[in-house]
Amino acid sequence: MTDRTVTANLALSLDGRYHGPGGPGDFGAFAPYVATDVARDHLTRVWADATTALLGRVNAEGFLGYWPSVAADENADPRDRGYATWLVGTEKVVLSTTLTESPWDRARVVNAPAADVVADLKAAGKGDILVNSSPSVIKPLLAADLIDRLYLLICPEIVGGGQRLFDDGLTPTKWTLARSETGESGEIAMVYDRVR
């Protein structure tokens, strides 16, 4: 077993939701905050030590359809371009029950429980394993107490509906605040480390 850290990043509303009441594509309340300087600097910290991106299929389709063009865009914000270049070039593991092969470079598709995939990834390789804005993967890993660090961007809006990250019934765990930065619009970038 290697000593890899499992990290996860996600933007949340004040009421703990990762999308609005309109369903998984409802990110209107988050849009004003995810491109701020605080959010972009936060994203740079998120991937800085990661060598593997662990994604759910839906996020993989969205991310890998969007970020490669940013990596090639010389006019893009350097922080966005840095993340995009990392995402394109890093090892990607996509959890899916419907895909049988990967349509993306440097990506493999796995049909297995998230906890089993993380155990396999921790057994080999180096660097952080980043669960990249994929609540379908983050939630079961939280339930199994397999996440070591949470990167959260709290957006100062109550959306009133939509899915929550922290479901009732999670095993109680303790976390320590490792970093916090507040932006001009009231967004807060926080890093929490699991106390073990």
Buried (B, 14 or more C-beta within 10 A) or exposed (E): EEEBBBBBBBBBBBEBBBBBEEEBEBBEBBEBBBEBEBBBBBBBBBBEBBBBBBBBBBBBBBBBEEBBEBBEEEEBBEBBBBBBBBBBEBBBBBBBEEBEEBEBEEBEBBEEEBBEBBBEBBEEEEBBBBBBBBBBBBBBBBBBEBBBBBBBBBBBBEBEEBBBBEEEEEEEEEBEEEEEBEBEEBBBBBBBBBEE
